[in-house]
Amino acid sequence: MVYIIDDDRDFAECVARMLRKFSGSKVKIFSNGIEATMAMNDGVPDLIFLDILLDGPDGFTFLNEMASYSDTEKIPIVIMSSLNLQKENLESYGVVRVLNKAEMVPGDVKEIVETYIG
Amino acid sequence: MESEVNGILVAAHELKAPINLLRQLAFSLDFAEDDKDIKMIQNKMISVSDRALRQVQDLTKIARLEDGLFEMEPVAVRAVCDDVARELRTLFRFNHRRLEIEYRNRTRLVSANRELLYSIIYNFCLNAMHYSDEETRSEMILSDKNGKVRLDVRDYGPALPLEVWRTIRKGWVEKPTSIAMRPGSSGLGLYIASKFSQYMKADVGAIRHRDGTSFFVELMPSRQMSLFEDGLYY
């Protein structure tokens, strides 16, 4: 299972299409971190794609939340953002890749799927 | 100068969002599941481009406001609302939302520029679509209030952030302001609506509800109104 957390539903759908093709996994889209966190009561995902500027609490709040629970701290998280963020500053929160929304290509998603889902 | 630069940066950022999306939609064509999916992606690309172009056109209109190119005239406000609804209903439906209109006004004509009024209502509605929850309706409500004609666009979703409400309450949005809640949408739209309202000597404002927000514009009735109210033309 892969989660996409992005309040731009259309953008999330684009990434979801690629993920379904590359991984064959089920993909769930959430517009904010609160809904995604609640959904994890039924089981945690294998991978999360996260936007930073979200409705309500931002992506950083979500990262803190994930890092604080034993069952979510190890989930690989991929940031997708228009902001210029450095992965090195976010690695301690489980961030494995930072994709710039203006530059990301399907090959990035494929590579991430192969590395973290197999 | 600094605020002008900030304004340009916010405008550039907001216009970047639809371009990013178009880029991903173009990639998505290779991952479409069937012909229906391809058609849906193409429609989405057209509607995203249309909205982005409208924003760019509105920004260029702001630059031309001082030249006085936009004449004030009697405008049938219900007809403008109908036109906006016609243009946006499909987009609302695509996004699992509804757009409804409620007319409570007796006054039919307002003093405005049709093009600018259309943009204000369009921006308010687009803002409502972005901010509302899925499967909710947004409402355009026209009413008479204190000798003016008032149009409210009400959405049902998260309450307007307090700092944004304070900015609007203080008066006009003087520069494109990034609204942290959803940077891809309404900061620029509100700025555009604010500028156009100011030009037409109309008032704009926002009301916070616990379950959403109303943005409104209050317009002066046209002096030609009495002819219509007396039934000479209806």
Boltz contact constraints between the chains, C-beta under 6 A:
constraints:
  - contact:
      token1: [A, 7]
      token2: [B, 182]
      max_distance: 6.0
  - contact:
      token1: [A, 8]
      token2: [B, 184]
      max_distance: 6.0
  - contact:
      token1: [A, 10]
      token2: [B, 21]
      max_distance: 6.0
  - contact:
      token1: [A, 11]
      token2: [B, 21]
      max_distance: 6.0
  - contact:
      token1: [A, 11]
      token2: [B, 24]
      max_distance: 6.0
  - contact:
      token1: [A, 14]
      token2: [B, 24]
      max_distance: 6.0
  - contact:
      token1: [A, 14]
      token2: [B, 28]
      max_distance: 6.0
  - contact:
      token1: [A, 17]
      token2: [B, 28]
      max_distance: 6.0
  - contact:
      token1: [A, 17]
      token2: [B, 31]
      max_distance: 6.0
  - contact:
      token1: [A, 18]
      token2: [B, 31]
      max_distance: 6.0
  - contact:
      token1: [A, 21]
      token2: [B, 31]
      max_distance: 6.0
  - contact:
      token1: [A, 53]
      token2: [B, 183]
      max_distance: 6.0
  - contact:
      token1: [A, 55]
      token2: [B, 181]
      max_distance: 6.0
  - contact:
      token1: [A, 101]
      token2: [B, 20]
      max_distance: 6.0
  - contact:
      token1: [A, 102]
      token2: [B, 20]
      max_distance: 6.0
  - contact:
      token1: [A, 106]
      token2: [B, 27]
      max_distance: 6.0
